[in-house]
């Protein structure tokens, strides 16, 4: 099922320019992150996560599902290449909520786009902190986005993408600008989706960017609506059926009644 740009544009509600420009990239990222939710539900259901073009289009576009970084940024990579952008996939380690002394696996992919004599980073697949605007590859410069402010710093011989949350800078991921070819993405995707110690096998994660700088997230049983200033409004879901209601209402992810997501962290009462 090859990619048809018209189908992708309809999926994300995009009607803007298709010229390979910075404005187009920014508009596509904002529309993508607000329309295609980040989620690992198929991992919990024991389904294979395919990264080929047919699999990405079938799931994220035609079935109107979401996915995680290899799917989200894999689809965006296809779209940008088709539009004539100069783009490459880069490898990274996700650092959200992890101290610097901990070394997470290199199981994240994002995109580097060359535009107007500069390098820009695009990442619509990093959960509740997915970028909604391109991030210029310059150091120590605070950059606004429709959501959180971002910056890039260079420490310990590597780059850190950071977001400003509650007034403090928080690591999102670390990277070295090394490209991530298809074989490396396949290997990391296998670990992320199938290894018993992968955090995506042991917790439920769903996220979506909302208008006006807001975000919606699910982490296991906690459903959070985060205001533009970062203030969270969190409630604990009390049943699997309530989870299904939240998925359908807030993330456009309807599942058949009775669907259950096997996960040790879903400690329903």
Secondary structure, DSSP 8 states (H G I E B T S, - for coil): ----HHHHHHHHT--S--SSSHHHHHHHHHHHHHHS-EE-HHHHTT-----SHHHHIIIIIIS---B-HHHHHHHHHHHHHHHT-EEEEEEEEE-TT--TTS---S-EEEEEEEETTEEEEE-S-SGGG--SS-EES-SS--B--SSS-EEEEEETTEEEEEEEETTEEEEEEEE-S-B--HHHHHHHHHHHHH-TT-HHHHS-EEEEE-STT-EEEEETTEEEEE-TTS-EEEEE--SHHHHHHHHHHHH-----TT-----TT----
